[in-house]
């Protein structure tokens, strides 16, 4: 009850006091409002500058009349409001006056006195709140303006980045197009180069065949001449015998006239001249041709049977101990009975089988050529080759064989079964072929899955092995210890294990071109310690770096047509006596891909180096230090300048080893190249600088 009475009393007191306070303050507020309005109209208000821009009101809050001001309670702090509170039990009353020092731009007619001791008109709490709100509103507007400015700056930055990114993409796209065009051009040039090589090879082969044919014709003419001389000599001998016989007959006739007449009967045939002996029919055919008599021409139409006891189909020819029946569309194996025959060629026919006893009449054959026929494994008699004790070479390329013929003679030294359909090699395929030196099995269906690891175990004399154009994914196991050269090009080889070459310490040449190798799939010790391995061809694989741990004895390294971007430092440093031939054409080497130490170890051994068709922008460092370099190719790159020391060492003596230098199809200006840049080249005509690309 007492609390209720106390609350009612306080409420009544508040109702009586508030109207009086508001009435006492209203005129002053009105006056202050009019003054403030005047200041706003004059452009000199406390919340605006003379230019009309908003700036914070600089005011000072002082105690009201009923609160004494204590020393040290009021001070200024850079234009911010400082509130000084009294004891919580006392009623607070404050006055806000502009600070003349903090707001020097206030006009002189301000109601606030400049002397702090003069009377001060206190502001109500609502006016103070409005002033604070206005300051806060102006602060928010300023922050909003700054935020918008920052957003505009970010937007401009974003647009600039987008433009730069777009420009970068355009430049990158143009660069890719140029690279694609360059790649296509390189491919076209490589295709043209390959076509020219093939044409040159065809011309060379045709020239060789023509030369062989001319040599054969010359030997044939020489033989015919000798046979003609022999026949003439025989005729002369027979004529002399005939004359001697006539003389003897005359003497006998005289005797007969003096003796018994019965003695004349047995002597009568001797009165006829002795016949002149004729050479074998096959030789007579070669000598006389169209000049033979009609009787001899009729004999030529039948199978030729001579003193050798053999028969040849039409279109075949015999020369000395060689029978050739090539490209005459034979469909059967011809029966021959020529014991002294050494060579037989049936290339380019339609022979599909070899019956039992096919070689019985020619047991001394040393060379058989059965290329380009239609032979199948099932149609070859199992023992047909067994009796050929003298056979050394057997060619069966481009047939339809699916397995190696069985029971091949142990005398065989060369066996070629390329371009067939071989589906596997078992442990006994080459049994007893201890004399075999050359084995070619290219272009078949072989892989590590169908080649027995012991298939080559009996080939103790094998030197050359060709397994190209098959389906190997790894180097086959069990290679012969005697092997000197191994060719595995055009397979699917992805890795080289650490043990695959352990037994082939005599290996000298390895060709692994056109496979799927890269530098990470070659075991570090796969061939590092080989002392005889001098030549490795790793062209057209998937290398991005020149592989490390190459053989110490390496002399000849081919890495053409890969994706090589870098030659690591010291990669050739361990080689002894040192790398001599390095071919890195058609790769992706640029200015940063070759380090100063890349050729360390090859400075005194390098003889020939090809870096053409790359992306070099300058001559690689280290070339001028190569004291034995004879041939250098830097054509088809992006080289723009050549310094005096980039190719030739100015401190080098009079000896100039460089024989040829090619730098065409770069971005060089020959007129701006110093003559001393090529001072180490033996002849100026050996430097090729034209044509050059148009500078971009």
C-alpha positions in Angstrom: 0.0 0.0 0.0 2.8 2.3 0.8 4.5 1.6 -2.5 1.3 2.5 -4.3 1.0 5.8 -2.5 4.6 6.6 -3.3 4.1 5.9 -7.0 0.9 8.0 -7.2 2.7 10.9 -5.6 5.6 10.8 -8.0 3.2 10.7 -11.0 1.2 13.7 -9.7 4.4 15.6 -9.2 5.5 14.8 -12.8 2.2 16.0 -14.3 2.4 19.3 -12.5 6.1 19.9 -13.3 6.3 19.1 -17.1 4.0 21.7 -18.5 5.8 24.5 -16.6 9.1 23.4 -18.0 7.9 23.2 -21.6 6.3 26.6 -21.3 9.5 28.1 -20.0 11.6 26.7 -22.9 9.3 27.3 -25.8 10.2 30.9 -26.6 13.8 30.2 -26.4 13.4 27.2 -28.7 11.5 29.3 -31.1 14.1 32.0 -31.1 16.9 29.5 -31.4 15.0 27.9 -34.3 14.6 31.2 -36.1 18.3 31.9 -35.7 19.2 28.6 -37.0 16.9 29.0 -40.0 18.5 32.4 -40.7 21.9 30.9 -40.6 20.8 28.2 -43.1 19.4 30.8 -45.4 22.6 32.8 -45.3 24.6 29.6 -46.0 26.4 29.9 -42.7 24.7 27.2 -40.7 26.7 25.0 -38.4 25.9 21.9 -40.4 26.9 23.2 -43.8 30.0 24.9 -45.3 29.9 28.0 -47.5 30.0 25.8 -50.6 26.9 23.9 -49.4 28.7 20.7 -48.6 27.9 18.9 -45.4 30.3 18.9 -42.6 30.0 17.8 -38.9 28.7 20.3 -36.4 31.5 21.3 -34.0 29.8 22.0 -30.6 30.7 22.0 -26.9 28.4 20.5 -24.2 28.5 22.5 -20.9 26.5 21.9 -17.7 23.2 23.7 -17.2 22.5 26.3 -14.5 21.6 23.9 -11.8 24.9 21.8 -12.2 28.1 23.4 -11.2 31.0 23.1 -13.7 34.0 21.5 -12.1 37.4 22.3 -13.4 38.8 19.7 -15.7 35.4 18.3 -16.7 35.0 20.1 -20.0 37.6 19.9 -22.9 37.7 19.7 -26.6 38.8 16.7 -28.7 39.0 17.4 -32.4 35.3 18.3 -33.1 33.7 15.3 -31.4 31.1 15.5 -28.6 32.4 14.9 -25.1 29.7 14.2 -22.5 30.4 14.9 -18.9 28.1 13.2 -16.5 27.2 14.2 -12.9 26.4 12.1 -10.0 23.7 9.6 -11.0 21.4 10.8 -8.2 21.3 14.3 -9.5 19.3 15.5 -12.4 21.4 16.1 -15.5 21.0 19.3 -17.4 23.4 20.3 -20.2 23.8 23.1 -22.6 25.3 22.8 -26.1 27.2 25.7 -27.5 29.3 26.0 -30.6 33.0 26.0 -30.0 34.5 29.1 -31.7 37.9 27.4 -31.9 36.5 24.2 -33.3 34.1 26.0 -35.6 35.8 29.2 -36.8 33.4 29.7 -39.7 30.4 30.6 -37.6 29.1 34.1 -38.2 29.5 36.9 -35.8 25.8 37.3 -35.1 25.6 33.9 -33.4 23.7 33.9 -30.2 26.5 32.0 -28.5 28.8 34.4 -26.7 32.5 34.2 -27.3 33.2 34.7 -23.6 32.5 31.5 -21.7 31.6 33.5 -18.6 28.6 35.1 -20.3 25.2 33.5 -19.9 24.6 30.4 -22.0 21.3 29.4 -23.5 21.0 25.7 -22.8 19.6 23.3 -25.4 17.0 20.7 -24.7 17.7 17.0 -24.9 15.6 16.8 -28.1 17.7 19.4 -29.8 20.9 17.7 -28.8 19.4 14.4 -30.1 18.5 16.1 -33.4 22.0 17.5 -33.7 23.4 14.1 -33.1 21.0 12.5 -35.6 21.9 15.0 -38.2 25.6 14.4 -37.6 24.9 10.6 -37.9 22.8 11.1 -41.0 25.6 13.1 -42.7 28.1 10.5 -41.6 25.9 7.8 -43.1 25.6 9.8 -46.3 29.3 10.3 -46.4 29.8 6.6 -45.9 27.3 5.8 -48.6 29.1 8.2 -51.0 32.4 6.5 -50.2 30.8 3.1 -50.6 29.4 4.0 -54.0 32.8 5.5 -55.0 34.5 2.3 -53.9 31.9 0.2 -55.7 32.5 2.3 -58.9 36.2 1.8 -58.5 35.8 -1.9 -58.0 33.5 -2.1 -61.1 36.1 -0.2 -63.2 38.8 -2.5 -61.9 36.7 -5.6 -62.7 35.9 -4.3 -66.2 39.6 -3.6 -66.8 40.5 -7.1 -65.6 37.8 -8.5 -67.9 39.2 -6.5 -70.8 42.7 -7.7 -70.0 41.5 -11.3 -69.7 39.7 -11.0 -73.0 42.8 -9.6 -74.6 44.9 -12.4 -73.1 42.5 -15.0 -74.4 42.6 -13.4 -77.9 46.4 -13.4 -77.8 46.5 -17.0 -76.5 44.0 -18.1 -79.2 46.1 -16.4 -81.9 49.2 -18.1 -80.5 47.5 -21.5 -80.5 46.4 -20.9 -84.1 49.9 -19.9 -85.1 51.3 -23.0 -83.3 48.7 -25.2 -85.0 49.6 -23.7 -88.4 53.3 -24.2 -87.6 52.6 -27.8 -86.5 50.7 -28.5 -89.7 53.4 -26.9 -91.7 56.0 -29.1 -89.9 53.9 -32.2 -90.5 53.6 -31.3 -94.2 57.3 -30.7 -94.4 58.0 -34.0 -92.6 55.6 -35.8 -94.9 57.2 -34.2 -97.9 60.6 -35.1 -96.6 59.5 -38.7 -96.0 58.0 -38.8 -99.5 61.2 -37.5 -101.0 63.2 -40.1 -99.0 60.8 -42.9 -100.2 61.1 -41.6 -103.8 64.9 -41.5 -103.5 64.8 -45.0 -102.0 62.6 -46.2 -104.8 64.9 -44.6 -107.4 67.9 -46.2 -105.6 66.2 -49.5 -105.6 65.2 -49.3 -109.2 68.7 -48.2 -110.1 70.1 -51.1 -108.1 67.7 -53.5 -109.8 68.6 -52.1 -113.2 72.3 -52.3 -112.4 71.8 -55.9 -111.3 69.8 -56.7 -114.4 72.5 -55.1 -116.6 75.1 -57.0 -114.8 73.1 -60.2 -115.2 72.7 -59.5 -118.9 76.4 -58.7 -119.3 77.3 -62.0 -117.6 74.7 -63.8 -119.8 76.2 -62.3 -122.9 79.7 -63.2 -121.7 78.5 -66.7 -121.1 76.9 -66.9 -124.5 80.1 -65.6 -126.1 82.1 -68.2 -124.3 79.7 -70.9 -125.3 79.8 -69.8 -128.9 83.6 -69.8 -128.8 83.5 -73.3 -127.3 81.1 -74.5 -129.9 83.3 -73.1 -132.7 86.3 -74.7 -131.1 84.4 -78.0 -130.9 83.3 -77.7 -134.5 86.9 -77.1 -135.5 88.0 -80.1 -133.6 85.3 -82.2 -135.2 86.3 -81.0 -138.6 89.8 -81.9 -138.0 88.7 -85.4 -136.8 86.6 -85.7 -139.9 89.5 -85.0 -142.2 91.7 -87.4 -140.3 88.9 -90.0 -140.6 88.7 -89.5 -144.4 92.4 -90.0 -144.7 92.3 -93.1 -142.6 89.3 -94.4 -144.7 91.2 -93.9 -147.9 94.1 -95.9 -146.4 91.7 -98.7 -145.3 90.0 -98.7 -148.7 93.3 -99.4 -150.2 93.8 -102.3 -147.8 90.3 -103.6 -148.6 91.2 -103.8 -152.2 94.0 -106.1 -151.3 92.2 -108.2 -148.7 88.9 -110.1 -147.9 85.7 -108.4 -149.0 83.8 -109.2 -145.7 86.1 -107.1 -143.9 84.3 -104.2 -145.6 80.9 -104.6 -143.9 81.7 -103.4 -140.4 83.6 -100.6 -141.8 80.8 -99.2 -143.9 79.2 -96.9 -141.2 82.6 -95.3 -140.6 82.4 -93.8 -144.0 79.7 -91.3 -142.8 80.9 -88.1 -141.2 80.7 -88.0 -137.4 77.8 -85.9 -136.0 78.6 -82.6 -134.2 77.6 -82.8 -130.5 75.0 -80.3 -129.4 74.8 -78.5 -125.9 71.9 -79.2 -123.5 68.5 -78.0 -124.7 68.2 -75.2 -122.1 71.5 -73.7 -123.2 70.6 -74.2 -126.8 67.5 -72.2 -126.2 69.5 -69.3 -124.8 72.0 -69.3 -127.6 70.0 -69.7 -130.7 66.6 -68.1 -129.9 64.6 -67.4 -133.0 67.3 -68.7 -135.3 66.8 -72.3 -134.2 65.2 -74.7 -136.5 61.6 -75.6 -136.3 62.4 -78.9 -134.7 64.2 -77.2 -131.8 61.4 -74.6 -131.4 58.9 -77.5 -130.8 61.1 -78.8 -128.1 61.1 -75.4 -126.3 57.3 -75.6 -125.9 57.6 -78.6 -123.6 59.1 -78.5 -120.1 62.8 -77.9 -120.4 64.7 -81.1 -119.7 68.5 -80.9 -119.9 71.5 -82.8 -118.9 70.8 -81.8 -115.3 67.6 -83.8 -115.3 65.4 -80.9 -114.2 62.3 -79.2 -115.6 61.4 -75.5 -115.6 57.9 -74.0 -116.2 57.5 -71.3 -118.9 58.8 -68.0 -117.7 61.5 -69.4 -115.5 65.2 -68.8 -116.2 68.3 -70.6 -115.2 71.7 -68.9 -114.7 74.7 -71.0 -113.5 73.3 -72.5 -110.3 70.4 -70.2 -109.8 66.8 -70.7 -111.0 64.5 -67.7 -111.0 60.7 -68.0 -111.4 59.5 -64.6 -110.2 56.1 -63.0 -110.9 54.9 -65.6 -113.4 51.7 -66.5 -111.5 52.7 -70.0 -110.5 50.1 -71.7 -108.4 52.1 -74.8 -107.5 55.6 -75.6 -106.4 57.6 -76.6 -109.5 59.1 -80.1 -109.5 62.8 -79.6 -110.1 65.6 -82.2 -110.5 68.8 -80.1 -110.6 71.1 -81.5 -107.9 73.8 -78.8 -108.3 71.2 -76.0 -107.9 72.2 -73.5 -105.1 69.6 -70.7 -105.3 65.8 -70.8 -106.0 63.6 -67.7 -106.2 59.8 -68.1 -106.5 58.9 -64.6 -105.3 55.7 -62.9 -106.4 53.6 -66.0 -107.3 50.4 -67.6 -106.0 51.9 -70.7 -104.5 49.8 -71.8 -101.5 51.5 -75.1 -100.5 54.8 -76.9 -100.4 54.2 -80.7 -100.7 56.4 -83.4 -99.2 59.5 -84.1 -101.3 59.4 -80.7 -103.0 63.1 -80.3 -102.5 64.2 -83.9 -103.2 65.5 -83.1 -106.6 67.4 -80.0 -105.4 69.0 -81.1 -102.1 71.9 -78.7 -102.2 70.0 -75.5 -102.0 71.6 -72.7 -100.0 69.1 -69.9 -100.6 65.3 -70.1 -101.0 63.1 -67.0 -101.7 59.4 -67.6 -101.2 58.3 -64.0 -100.7 54.9 -62.6 -101.7 53.1 -65.9 -102.2 50.0 -67.3 -100.4 51.6 -70.0 -98.3 49.8 -71.1 -95.1 51.3 -73.0 -92.2 48.8 -75.9 -92.6 49.8 -76.3 -96.3 53.5 -76.7 -95.7 54.6 -80.3 -95.1 56.2 -80.7 -91.6 59.4 -82.3 -92.9 59.8 -80.5 -96.2 62.8 -78.5 -95.1 64.4 -81.2 -93.0 66.6 -82.7 -95.8 68.2 -79.4 -96.9 71.5 -79.8 -95.1 73.1 -76.9 -97.0 70.3 -74.3 -96.5 71.6 -71.0 -95.2 68.9 -68.4 -96.1 65.1 -68.8 -96.1 62.9 -65.8 -97.0 59.1 -66.3 -96.5 58.0 -62.6 -96.1 54.4 -61.5 -97.1 52.6 -64.8 -96.9 49.8 -66.1 -94.7 51.8 -68.1 -92.1 50.5 -68.2 -88.6 53.4 -70.2 -87.1 57.1 -70.7 -87.7 57.7 -73.7 -90.1 58.8 -76.8 -88.1 62.1 -78.8 -88.4 64.1 -76.1 -90.1 67.7 -77.2 -90.8 70.4 -76.4 -88.3 72.6 -74.9 -91.0 70.2 -72.0 -91.4 71.8 -68.6 -90.8 69.2 -66.1 -92.0 65.4 -66.5 -91.5 62.8 -63.9 -92.6 59.1 -64.3 -91.9 57.9 -60.7 -91.8 54.5 -59.5 -92.9 52.7 -62.7 -92.1 50.1 -63.6 -89.4 52.3 -65.2 -86.8 50.2 -65.5 -83.6 52.9 -66.8 -81.3 56.4 -68.3 -80.8 56.7 -71.3 -78.5 59.8 -72.7 -76.8 60.5 -75.1 -79.7 59.9 -72.7 -82.6 63.7 -72.2 -83.2 64.9 -75.5 -81.8 68.4 -76.5 -83.0 68.9 -73.2 -85.0 72.2 -72.6 -83.2 73.8 -71.1 -86.4 71.1 -68.5 -87.0 72.5 -65.0 -87.2 69.6 -62.9 -88.6 66.0 -63.3 -87.6 63.3 -61.0 -88.9 59.7 -61.3 -87.6 58.3 -57.8 -88.4 54.7 -57.1 -89.2 53.0 -60.0 -87.4 50.6 -60.5 -84.4 53.3 -61.1 -81.7 53.2 -59.7 -78.2 54.7 -60.5 -74.8 51.7 -62.6 -74.1 52.3 -65.1 -77.0 56.1 -65.2 -77.1 57.6 -67.7 -74.7 60.4 -66.3 -72.5 62.5 -69.3 -73.6 61.7 -69.0 -77.3 65.2 -67.5 -78.1 67.2 -69.6 -75.8 68.6 -71.9 -78.5 69.7 -69.0 -80.7 73.2 -68.8 -79.4 74.7 -67.1 -82.4 71.9 -64.6 -83.1 73.2 -61.1 -83.8 70.3 -59.2 -85.5 66.7 -59.4 -84.3 63.8 -57.5 -85.9 60.4 -57.5 -84.1 59.0 -54.2 -85.4 55.3 -53.6 -86.3 54.0 -56.0 -83.7 52.0 -55.6 -80.5 54.6 -55.7 -77.7 53.9 -53.5 -74.7 57.3 -54.3 -73.1 60.6 -55.5 -74.4 60.4 -59.3 -74.7 62.1 -61.4 -72.1 64.9 -63.9 -72.8 66.8 -62.1 -75.5 69.9 -63.9 -76.6 73.2 -63.0 -75.0 74.9 -62.8 -78.4 72.5 -60.1 -79.7 74.2 -57.0 -81.2 71.2 -55.2 -82.8 67.5 -55.1 -81.6 64.7 -53.4 -83.6 61.4 -52.9 -81.9 60.0 -50.0 -83.7 56.2 -49.4 -84.3 55.0 -51.4 -81.3 53.1 -50.3 -78.1 56.0 -50.4 -75.7 55.3 -48.3 -72.6 58.1 -49.2 -70.3 61.6 -50.7 -70.1 62.2 -52.7 -66.9 65.4 -52.8 -65.0 66.2 -56.5 -65.9 65.2 -56.8 -69.5 68.7 -56.0 -70.9 70.7 -57.7 -68.1 71.8 -60.6 -70.3 72.5 -58.7 -73.5 75.8 -57.0 -72.5 77.0 -57.2 -76.2 74.1 -55.1 -77.4 75.2 -52.3 -79.7 72.1 -50.9 -81.4 68.5 -50.5 -80.0 65.7 -49.0 -82.0 62.5 -48.2 -80.1 61.0 -45.5 -82.4 57.3 -45.1 -82.8 56.3 -46.5 -79.3 54.7 -45.0 -76.2 57.7 -44.4 -74.0 58.4 -41.4 -71.7 61.2 -40.5 -69.4 59.4 -41.8 -66.3 58.9 -45.4 -67.6 62.6 -46.2 -68.2 64.1 -47.9 -65.1 67.2 -45.9 -64.0 69.5 -49.0 -64.3 67.9 -50.5 -67.4 71.0 -49.9 -69.5 73.1 -47.4 -67.5 76.1 -49.8 -67.1 76.2 -51.1 -70.7 79.6 -50.7 -72.1 78.8 -51.6 -75.7 75.5 -49.9 -76.3 76.4 -47.0 -78.6 73.2 -46.2 -80.6 69.6 -45.7 -79.3 66.7 -44.5 -81.4 63.8 -43.2 -79.3 62.1 -41.1 -82.0 58.4 -40.5 -82.1 57.6 -41.5 -78.5 56.1 -39.3 -75.7 59.2 -37.8 -74.0 59.0 -34.3 -72.4 62.7 -34.4 -71.2 65.8 -35.9 -72.5 65.9 -39.1 -70.4 68.4 -39.5 -67.7 70.6 -42.6 -66.9 71.4 -43.2 -70.6 74.2 -45.8 -71.3 77.7 -44.7 -70.4 78.9 -45.8 -73.8 76.3 -44.0 -75.8 77.5 -42.3 -79.0 74.4 -41.9 -81.1 71.1 -40.6 -79.6 68.0 -40.0 -81.7 64.9 -38.3 -80.1 63.2 -36.8 -83.2 59.5 -36.1 -83.1 58.8 -36.1 -79.3 57.5 -33.4 -77.0 60.8 -32.5 -75.5 60.8 -29.1 -73.8 64.0 -29.3 -71.8 67.5 -30.8 -71.8 68.4 -31.3 -68.1 71.8 -30.2 -66.9 74.6 -32.8 -66.8 72.4 -35.4 -68.5 75.4 -36.3 -70.8 78.1 -35.8 -68.2 78.6 -39.5 -67.3 79.2 -40.7 -70.8 82.6 -42.0 -71.8 84.1 -41.2 -74.3 81.1 -38.9 -74.9 78.1 -38.3 -77.1 78.9 -37.6 -80.7 75.5 -37.5 -82.5 72.4 -35.9 -81.0 69.2 -35.5 -83.1 66.4 -33.5 -81.4 64.6 -32.3 -84.5 60.8 -31.7 -84.3 60.4 -31.1 -80.6 59.3 -28.2 -78.4 62.6 -26.8 -77.1 62.4 -23.0 -76.4 64.7 -20.4 -74.9 64.3 -21.7 -71.4 64.6 -25.4 -72.2 68.4 -25.6 -72.6 70.5 -24.8 -69.5 74.2 -23.7 -69.4 75.0 -27.2 -68.1 72.8 -29.2 -70.6 75.7 -30.2 -72.8 78.3 -30.7 -70.1 80.3 -33.8 -70.9 79.8 -33.5 -74.6 81.8 -30.3 -75.3 84.8 -32.2 -76.8 83.0 -35.2 -78.3 79.9 -33.7 -80.0 80.3 -34.0 -83.8 76.8 -33.6 -85.2 73.8 -31.9 -83.6 70.3 -31.3 -85.0 68.0 -28.8 -83.2 65.9 -27.9 -86.1 62.1 -27.5 -86.1 61.9 -26.4 -82.4 60.9 -23.1 -80.8 64.3 -21.7 -79.9 64.5 -17.9 -79.7 68.3 -17.7 -79.5 71.3 -20.0 -80.2 71.6 -22.3 -77.2 74.4 -21.6 -74.8 77.3 -24.0 -74.9 77.5 -24.5 -78.7 80.5 -22.2 -79.0 82.4 -24.4 -76.5 82.1 -27.6 -78.7 85.5 -28.0 -80.1 84.7 -30.9 -82.4 81.3 -29.9 -83.8 81.2 -30.5 -87.6 77.5 -30.2 -88.5 74.9 -28.0 -86.8 71.2 -27.6 -87.7 69.2 -24.7 -86.2 66.8 -24.1 -89.0 63.0 -23.7 -88.6 63.1 -22.1 -85.1 62.3 -18.6 -83.9 65.8 -17.2 -83.6 65.9 -13.4 -84.1 69.6 -12.6 -83.6 73.1 -14.1 -83.5 75.8 -12.7 -81.3 79.5 -12.9 -82.1 80.1 -15.5 -79.4 76.9 -17.7 -79.7 78.3 -20.1 -82.3 82.0 -19.4 -82.6 84.4 -18.9 -79.8 86.5 -15.8 -80.5 89.4 -17.3 -78.5 89.5 -20.4 -80.7 92.7 -20.9 -82.7 93.0 -21.1 -86.5 91.5 -24.6 -86.6 87.8 -24.4 -87.6 86.0 -27.7 -87.2 82.5 -26.6 -88.2 81.8 -27.8 -91.7 78.1 -27.0 -92.3 75.6 -24.7 -90.5 71.9 -24.4 -91.4 69.8 -21.5 -90.0 67.1 -20.9 -92.6 63.4 -20.3 -91.7 64.1 -18.2 -88.6 63.5 -14.5 -88.0 67.0 -13.4 -88.8 68.1 -10.4 -90.9 71.2 -11.5 -92.7 72.3 -7.9 -93.2 72.5 -7.3 -89.4 74.6 -10.4 -88.6 78.3 -9.7 -87.9 80.7 -11.6 -90.3 82.6 -12.7 -87.2 79.6 -14.6 -86.0 80.5 -17.4 -88.5 84.3 -17.2 -88.2 84.6 -20.8 -87.1 82.8 -22.2 -90.3 85.3 -23.5 -92.8 83.6 -22.0 -95.9 81.0 -19.2 -96.1 79.1 -21.3 -98.7 78.4 -23.8 -96.0 76.2 -21.4 -94.0 72.6 -21.5 -95.1 70.6 -18.4 -94.0 67.9 -18.1 -96.7 65.0 -18.1 -96.8 63.8 -16.5 -93.5 60.4 -16.0 -92.1 58.6 -12.7 -92.0 59.0 -11.0 -88.7 55.9 -10.8 -86.5 
